Amino acid sequence: MIERYREIRRQKAAGERESGFTLIELLIVIVVMGILAAVVIFALGGVTGSSQVSACNTDAKTVQLALTAYENQNPSVTSQVAISSLTTTANGGPYLQSIPATGNGYSIGVTGNAPNESVTVTIGTVTATYTGSAQCVGA
């Protein structure tokens, strides 16, 4: 063993041997990087859930405001207002630029007849009337 060490020292001194990392050093670096990546992934998991709740609340509030604006501009309308009619130019619109996407784990809808319509939020199999930020907790 000592003889091998002397041989390596002689090769380094003569410039015959290039210095570099050993396999163990490289494996340790890879393991540490893997642990750090796992910590970051778990830390960002909660951010994704809270951003989906925020998006649901924002979409529901936007539809609720558009519906209110539609009803205020068109007080004579007494039938149910389809959510798609909020995006058209008819009746003083558009009140919404686009209908909220449904591929986010929730869907937004309109129920009832004007002027007593309400915005509903469906998350999975649960449907409820949107009343504020507490509605989208389950998204």
Secondary structure by P-SEA (a helix, b strand, c coil): caaaaaaaaaaaaaccbbbbbcaaaaaaaaaaaaaaaaaaaaaaaaaaaaaaaaaaaaaaaaaaaaaaaaaaaccccccccccccccccccccccccccccccccccccccccccbbbbbbbccccccccccccccccc
